[in-house]
Structure formats: C-alpha cells, structure tokens
C-alpha cells in the first residue's frame, strides 16, 4: 500500500483501496471466517426453533435476526453491521450474547479495513504505512504434554513451592485451610488437585500476541531480527486486551514491548512460545528467567487472594466486540466450572497471527 495525496482528494479511490485491503484480509482469514459463519448459522437455527427464547431476547428483533442471516450468507461491506452489534443481545442471556459476539467478528473486517486506510492517510503515519506488507506467521503446534509429572499437587503443596520461609508458609496454609472450609471445591482430592490434573491434559496454544512478539525477537534467516518500528516504539496492536499470562510474559522478557492492555483473565489452554530450534544453554536459561519473573507477581497475587479471602475482579472486558465465556478469576479455575471456547485474538492492523512489517 503506497499512500498518496490522490487518495485524500478522491473518495472513489479511497473506496477502491479499502476494498482491496478488505479482499486481502478476507483471503488471509477465510478459514476463520468460515468457522464464524458456521457458528452463527447454528446459533440462529437454535434461535428460530425456540419461540419462547426469541421472546425473551428483547434486544434481538426478528428483523435483525433475518438481516444477520443475510449478512453471514453474503458479506457486504456496506451492510449496517452496527445495527447487529447494538441489538445483538449484549447484557442478555447466553445465546444472545454469543450471537452478538460472532456477528461482531464477521463484521469487524469491514470496519478494520476502513480504519487501516484512514490511519494510513494521516500525515504522521506516512513512513509507517509506506510499502506495507502483511506476513502470515505459521501457528505453533498445539501442545498436549501434561503440565505435571504424575504428582498431583494440592493447595499446601503449591504453597510450599511459593516460599521457603516457614513462618509465611504456616500463615498461608492456615488461610488456605480457612478458605477450604467455606469453598468446598478446593478440598483435596476432589477439587483443586483433580481439576489441575484434568486441565493439564488439555491441548494448549500459543496466543497470537506472543507469536508476533517472538517473531520480532527471533533473528530470521538472511535478515536478522525483523524491523518495522518507528523511532524505536515496540507495540503489538490487538483489538482485545491481552490475557493475564500474556501480559506477564511480555513484561518478563528483556525486550521492551507494549501491549494494548490486559483483561486479567486466565486461559487454561495457554502456553509459552517454544524455545528456538537447537537451543543453547543460554536460550534455556533465558526461558527459565522469564518463567521466574512471571512467577513473582503470581505469588504476590495468590497471597493477596488468601488474605482477602476473595478473588480479584477482572479489570475490563476480554474483547472490544463482546464478552467471551472464559474463566474470570482464580476461583473459577479451582472450581472446575469452566466453559472454554477457542481462544481467538484479532489484531487491529492485521488478521490473527499476522505481523506487520516493512520491506527494506
């Protein structure tokens, strides 16, 4: 994309560039768009089959549902997706909220293509968007290796690993015993330990933010570390804040990156990026240092939760499109009452798992 003054003076040319950008976004994200469409069609069919449920969704008019079906069947850049977002059942029951979520995902590409072109027209962004290139990064494999080595940890065992100070251990174990009297699901072995072992066997993914971070941290054959920064700024742009663990990871690495923010939610399916092929001892030590730095804030937070006898609240929604059904607190993880959908991350200036860079 080469930005010229002709686009600023010619609305038709701007629309043409925007359409070309949208076409490339759709081509890059076609598999995911098809998945969104499939989910939406299933939800809409369920909605049509339940007239009582339809009446309860006061924010979802029959006309909106009809328009939504047309939208996902034949995407049109000029379709008023805003109407679907505003009437898609937010703050209503689960089905309406889920429809709202997937409708926003389908329609987001149209607004993103417009935002990308408009941002590129700003004079201060000329250097950033000149010769813009979108690179698709291969997603790391899903990991199925158990987190634990066969030993089932309980609350006291975890506390014993948190600190070597005997007085602090005794205090935390007493607080933990007091909490388990109130919250029965924490008791060993039916609660915390069993759930942790069960969760450890699930497949885990590297989130999109960390894939992009690692791309820019890792030297590439023939070119060294990729560069597209303007005046040294390192920023990973995403339309949704990062999760709790991604935020800790980025803060722990020596490179100075900034994320959009964090919603503080915890995804059980999260995992750290792989160490590069044929790692040296220095690479292994560096990853251990990252994990140790991540563990520090976790220790502090767990101690605070035990002393307050209540979990921390999430700071903000996990998506700018809508709220996803993911665990909100440490309490929901230990209770085992989770609904874990696929974790999708949508970058604001590119499609998921795509990095922005500049040609040399």
N, C-alpha and C positions, 0 to 999 in steps of 0.2 A: 504494500500500500504506500504510494507516494502522495503526500498531501500537498496540494497546490491551492493557490488563491482562486482557481477556476471553480472549485467545489463550493467555496464560500459564497460565490456570486451566482451559482447555478444550482437551484434546488433540485432540478431533474437529475443533474449529475450526482448530487449527494445521494439521492434515492437509488441511483444505479450502483454506486459504490456500496451503499448499505445493503442492497440486495445481494451483491457479490459476496460480501462478508458473511451475510446470513447463510448463503448457499454453502460456503466453505464450513461454517460452524455445523450445519446440519449434516454435511458429509462426514465430518470428523466424529460427530456424536450420534450417528444413525443407530447403532446397536442399543444405546441407552434410551434414545427417543422411542424406539420400538417397544422397549420394556415399559416405559412410562405409559405409552398408549395402551398396551395390554392391560396394565394395572387399572387404568381409568375405565376401560371398557368393562372389565369385570365388576368394578365398583358401581358403575352406572346401571348395569344389568341387575345387580343386587338391589339398588335403589328403586328401580322400576317394579321389581317383584314384591316390594313391601310398601303398600299404600299407607299403612299406619306410620311407618318410619318417614315416608315422604311428608306427611302432615306435620310431624314433629320438627322437621328441618325448616324452621320458619324463614331462615335466611336464604334457602335454596328454592327459588321459584321453578315451576315446571318449565317455563320458557328458558331459564338459564341452563337447566339440565339438557334441554334439546340443543341449545346453542353449543354447549360444551361437547356434546357428542359430534356435532358437525365439525367443531374445531379440531378434535383429535383425529377425525377421519380424513380431513382435508385441511392441513395447516395453511393459514392465510396470514401474511404479515400485517394486513390491515384489519384483522379481526379484533374487536374490542375486548382483549383478554382481561383488561382491568375490571370489566363488569363481572367476570367469573371470579376473579380474586376477591372482589368486595362482597360477593354473595355466596361464596363457596363454603359457607358453613363454619367459618372460624369462630371459636368460642362455643361451638355447638357440640353435638355428640360425635363419637369417634369417626363414623362413616363420613359425615360432612367435612370434618377436619382433614381426613385423608384425601377426599376428593379435591378439596382446596389445595392441598399440598402438591398433588400430582398435576393438577391443572396449571399451577404456577410454574412447575418445572417445564411443562410443554411450552408455555407461553414465554418463558424467560428468554429464550434465544432471540425473540423479536426485539425485546427491549435492550438486550445486551448488544446486538448488532448496531442499533441506533446509538447507544451510549458510546460504543467504541469509536464510531465515525465522528460523533460530536466532540469526544475528548481529543481525538487526533486533530481537529480543526483549531484547537486552542493554540495561540502562538507559542506559549511556553512548552508545548508538547511536540513541537516540530521535530526536534532531534530524536525524541523517544520513539516516534512513530514512523520515521523515515526508514524505508526498506524493512518494514516489519515482517517477521517470519514466525509462523506457528509451527512448533515441532511437537510431534506426538511422542510421548515417553512410554516405553513398554512397562506395564504394571508388573511389579514383583509377584511371584507365585504366592498363593495362599499357604500359610504355614499351619500344619496340623501337629507339630511337635508339642507334647504336653509341657506345660509350664513347670510342673513339679516332677520330681524324680521317683515318685511312688510313695513318698511320705506325706500323709495327709496333715496339713498344718491346722492347728486350732488357734483361737484368739490369743491364748497365753504364749503359744509358740511364736506367733508373729511378734508379740510384744517383746519377747526375749531377743529377737533379732533387731529390734528397733534401737535398743540401747544396751550398753554394758553396765550402766550404773544400777546397782542393786536397789537403792532407795527409790529411784524413778521407776524401775520395773515393778516393785511392790505396789507403788501408788497406782500405776496404770492397770495392773492386774486386778486390784481392788475395784477400780472404777469399771473395768470390763465386767467383773462379776456382778456388780450392781446393775449394769445395763441389761445383762442377760436375764436378770430376774424379771425385768419389765418387758423386754423384747425377746420372746421365747425362741424366735427363729435363729438367734445367734448361738444357741446352745450346741455343744458338741454331742454326738456327731451328726445330727440330722440337719443342722443349719449351715453355719459359715463354712465349715470344713468340707462338707459334702458338695455345697454349691461351688466352692472354689475349684474342687477337683473336676466337677462336671464342666464348668466353664473353660477349664484349661485344655479340654479335649476338642473344643470347637475350632474351626478354621479362623485364622486371624490375618488381617490385611494391613498393609502399609497405607496410611491415609495420603490423599493427594497432595496436601501441603508439604508433607515430608518427602514425597517423591520429588517434588520440584526443588525443595531445599537441597536435597542430596545431589540432584543434577548439577546445581551450580557450585556445590562443594567439591565435586569429583572431577579431576582432570580427564578430559576426553581425548581420544587418540588424535594426535596431529595438531590439536588446537589448545591444549591445556584446559584450564578452567574456563567455562563459557562466561561471557560478559555481556550484559546489556544495561548495566547500571548507569544512571545519570548522576554525576557528581558524587559517586560512592554510595548512593542510597540503595539499601537492600530491602526490598519489600515484596512479600508474596501476597498478591491480591486475590481474595476469595469473597464470594457474596455471603458466606456464612462464617461466623467466628469459628476459631479452632477449638478442638476439644481439650479437655483438661490435660491429657498426656502429650498431645502435640505441642501445646503451649509450654509444658515443662521441658520437652525435648529441645525445642528451638532456643529456649533460654539457657539450656545447659551446654550447647555446642559452642566452640570457641569463635566461630564466625558470627558476625553481628547482623542477624536478620530480624525483621519485624513482621509480625502477623497482624491481621485485621483486628484481633482481639480473641477472647475466649469465652465460651458459654459455660465452662466448668463442668460439662457433662462427661461421664466416663463410658467409653465403649469397650465392652469386654473383648470384642474381636480385634482390638488394636494391637499392633506390634511395631517394633522399631525397624528402621531400614536395615537391610543386610550390610554386613561388612564387605568391602570390595573384594574381588577375586584375589586369591593368593595373598591374604593379608599378612603384613609383617607384625612383629611383636608390638611395634609402636601403634599400629592400627587397632590391635586388640586392646591395648592399654587405654587408648583414646576412647573406645566404646565403653569400657568399664568406667572411665572417669565421667562420661555422660550419664550413665545409669546412677552412679553415686551422687552426682549433683541433682538428678531428678528425685532421688530418694529423700534428700534433705527436706524440701518443702512438704513432701507427703508425711514424713514423721511428725513435723510440726502440726500439720492439719489433723492427723489422727489423734494426737494428744489433745488438741483443742476440742475435737468432737467428743472425746471421752469425758473431758472436764465439763463441757456444756451439757452433755447428755442429750444432744440432738445434732443431726447432720447439718452441714452448711447448705444454704439455699443456692440454687443456680443464679448466676448474675444476669443472664439475658437469654433470649430465645436462641436455639441452635441453628436457625435458618432465617434468612430475610424473606423467604417465600412463605413459610408456615412452620408450625411446631411439629417435630417428628417424635414418634414414640420411642424414646431412648431412656436409659436409666438416668435419673436426675441426681442421685446422691449415693454416698457410700452405703446408706441404709438400704436402698433398693437393690444394690448388688448383693449384700449379705442375705437379703430375704429371699432371693431367687425369683421374685415376681417381676420378670422382665419380658419385654416384647422387643426383640432385636431385629429391626429391618436391615436391609443392606445399607451400608453407610455410603451415601453419595456426597461428593464435595464438588461444588460448582464454582470454578474460578471466574472472576468478574471480567477479565480481559482475555479469556481463552476457555476452551472446554475442559472438563475434568482431566487431570493428568497430562495437560499440555503446558508447555513452558513458553514464555515469550522471550525472544532473543533478537539480536540484530545481526544481519550479515556483516562481515568485516568490510 
